[in-house]
Amino acid sequence: MGADTPLTMGVLDARSRALEYGAAPGSAARQARRDASDVEHWEARRRGRYVRLWAARLDVWAAAQDARDAAYRLVRHVRQPHHRIGDVPILRSTGSPRLCATADVGGGGILTTYPRGALDHRYDRAPLGALERAHVVAYIRALAAARDRLLGVMPCASASRCTDGHEALSRPEGSPLQVWRVSHRILYLAGPGEARARAAELAATVVDDSGAPAAEIVDMRADDGYVDGEGRWVHPALTLVPRAVSALWADYDAAEADVGQPSAIAEVISRAAVYVWGTFARGCDRCSGERNATR
């Protein structure tokens, strides 16, 4: 990094503030020393690489019967963007599903992907119930199709495997589908020229019921910190909890050598499928255990 970049100024200001306090007692002095330690930890993980913190906004959409169905389709177990190191909630903030016009997502085509199996359980709205299970099962199949597509493999060995559970539907009788959208703000690290490719990786881990991409990069912004009331530059490491910092660097270290490579994204998607089913199954087991305990 250059001597006059915001990140360099953030490092120098954190160090100088700690030196000013030295070993003095008091909360302000202790905070200055903690800040300097956090910045030094960031620098140690950076290892001289020009890497910046970025925040991307991804919009994800899905067809759903109503608000409860949209929650199952967008904000619980399925359609969560995955980093290279997996699902990292501490690096993501997610809004609530909102109804949107089909024109906002390319017309009515989005309505053609909805699991037929979910319609069979449309009245079972309990969390972890039959409706949500149908969505989870369909999404795992969709992730498998997306992985195969990225690897250049024929997604399905037979036509029945392709359509089982998510046949093309547009307006199921008695329960018209509508398009719902949710926004994610996701943190990640990127080197020079990598920011969009890294955001695109995150978007590629979210698919519709056919395995096609279902996320859009709406915005990307670098976060180099800010100037505080005393005119000092606050390093971005000081705006994050230690677990988030560790996750960011572990994720970047895993991605640095093959940013944007289809095979790498396919591997993330494969692990995502295992993770989605595992978290859903564990939730079912906990729910079953709680019911048994109350009998």
N, C-alpha and C positions, 0 to 999 in steps of 0.2 A: 504494500500500500504506500502511496505517496505521503510525504510529510504533511501535506495540507489537506488530506481527505478527512471527511467527518469521522470515520472510524479511527484514524490515527489520532485525531484531536481528542476523541473520547478516551483513548488509552492514556494519552499524555495528561489529560485533565484529571483522570482518576488517580494516576500515580502522584501528580503534584499535590492534589488535595490530601492524600494520605501522608505525604512527606510533611506537609504543613502542620498536621496534627502530631506527627511523630508517635511517641508512646503516651501521649497525654490521655488522661481519663475522660470520662463523659460519653454520653450516647452519640453525640455528633462525631467524635473521634473514632469510636468503635464502628459506626456506620461507614465512615470514610475508609477505614482499613478493610472492612468487609467488601465494600465496593471495589477497591483496588484488587483484592484477592479474586473476586469474581471475574474481573476483566483479565487478570493474568491467566486465570484458568481458560477463558475463552481464547486468549492468544496461544496458549499451549496446545489447545485442540486445533487451532487454525494452522499451525506449523508453517507459517509464512505464505500460505496460499491466499490469493485475493478472493475472498468469499464473503458474500453479503447476505444478510437476512432479508427474506422477501415474504410478503403476504399476498396470497391470491384469493380472489373470490370466485368460487365455482358455483354455478347454478345447475341443479339436478332436477330432472322432471320425470314424472310417471303418470300414467293413467290410473285413476282410482274411482271407486264408487262414491265415496264421500270422505269427510275429514278423518274419520277413524281409520278407514282403509288407507288413506294417504299417509297417515302416520306409520302404519305398518310397512308401507311401500317406500318410505323416504327417510325416516329418522330413527328407526329402532335397529333392527339387525341387518337390513340390506341397504345397498346403495350408499355406503359410507366410503369416502375416498381413503385409500390406503397408501401410506408412505412405503419406502423400500423396507423399512423395519416392521411394517404391519399397520394395524389400526392404532393410532396414537391420539386419543381424545385430547390430551393436553396441548396438542398442536393444532387443534381445530375447534372453532366455535360454530354452532349450527343454529339456524333460525327455525321458525315454525313453518310447516307446509302452508302454502297459500294457493288459492285457486287462480288460474291464469288463462288467458285466451289461447286457443290452439294455434292462432296465427303467430304467437310469440315463440313457438317452438317448431316452426316449419309446417304449419297446417295440421290437418287431421290425421296424418300418418302415425303420430304417437299413439293414437287410440287403437291401433291395430295390434299392440302387444299387451296382452293381459292374460294371466294364467287361467285357463278354463277350470282347472282344479280349484281355484279360489272361489269361483262362482258357486261351486257345489257346497261351499261352506260360508256363504255370504252372511248368514245370520248368526254365525258363531263369532262374536266380536271380542271375546275375552282375550286379554293379553296371553300370549303363548298358546292360544287355542288353535283350532283346526284351520281357521282362515289365515292366521299368521304363519302357521306351519306350511301351508300351501304356497305362500309367497316365498318363504325361505327356501323350500325345495326347488321352486321354479328358478329362483335367483342363482342357486348353486349350479343348476343346469346351464343357465345363461352365462355364468362365469366360465364354465368349461368350454362353451362354444366360443367365447371371446378369446380364451387362451389358445384354442386350436387355430382360430383365424390368425392370430398374431404369429403363430409358428408355421403358418402355411399348410396346416393339416386340414383335411376334409372334416368339418366340425362334427358331422354325425355319420355313424356307420349305416344308419337306415333312416328312411323318412319318418318312421314312427318315433324314433328317438328324438328327432328334431321337434316334432309337434306335440309329443305327449306332455301335457301339463301346461302348455302355453300356446294353444292354437290361436290363430288370428281372429280377434273379435273387435268389433267397433262399438256396437250399442247393444249390450246384453238386455234381453227383455226384462222390463220392470226395474232396471237399475242402470241408467245411462252412465257411461263413463265420462269423466271430465279430466282435464289436465291439471295437475298440481305441480308446484315448483317449490324447492327449498334452496336456500343459499348457505354455503359453507365458507368461512374465512379460514384459510389454512396457512400455517407458517412452514417455511422450508428455507434451506440454504442453497445458494447457487453461485458458481464462479462466472467469469466473464462470458457473456453470450449464452449462458445456460438457463437463464430464468424462465423463458417461455417453454423450453423443452422439459424442464422439471415440472412446471405447472401442467403441461400436457400429459406427462406421465401420471400425475395424480388424477387428472380427468379421465384418463384411459382405464382406470381401475373401477369405474362406475359404468354399468351397462343396463340396457333395458332387458325385457324378457327374452328377446331374440339373441342377445349377446352383442348388440350394436351399441356404440357409445351413447351415453345418456347424460353427459355433463358438458357444460360450456364454460370456458374461461371468460369471465366477464371483466375482470380487472386484475392487474398485477402492480404492486408497488414495493420498491425497496425501502427498508427501514434501517436507516443509519443512525438512529437515535434522535436527540433533540437538545436544544439549548435551554438550560434551566434559568431560574430567576436571577442567579448570580452571574450569568453569562458563560457558564461552563458547559461543555458538550457532554451530554449523558450518553454513554455507550449503550447500544441496544441490549447487551448482555445484562444490564442492570434493570431492564424492563421485564425480564423473564425469570421464572423460578428455576432453581438448579435442575430439576427433572426435565424441564423443557429444553434447557441448554444441552444436557446430555443426549436427549433424544434427537435434537437437531443435528448434532455432530455425528452421532451414530448413523443416522439416515444419510447424511452427505457422504460419509466415508464409504457406505455401502453402494452409493450411486456414482461416485466420482469417475470410475473407470469406464462406465458404459451408459452414460446419460442418454436416454431416449431410445435405447436399443430394444427392438420388439421382444427379443428373447428374455431380457431382464424384466420387462413389463409383464410378460406371460408368467414368469416365475412369481411375481408379486400377486397376480390374479389367482394363480394356483393356491398359494398360501391363504389368500383371502377366502376362498371357498371353504377350506378346512376350518378357518377361524369362524366364519359365519355360522356354520353348522355347530361347531363346538360351543360357541356362546349361547346359541339358541337351546341346544340340548341341556347345557348346564342350568339354564334358566328353568327349563321344564323340570329338571330333577329337583331343584330347590323348591319350586312350587309344589311338587308332589310331596316332598318331605314335610313342608309346612302344613299341608292338608292332613297328612297322616298324623302329625304331632297334635293336631287339634281334635282328633277323633277320640 
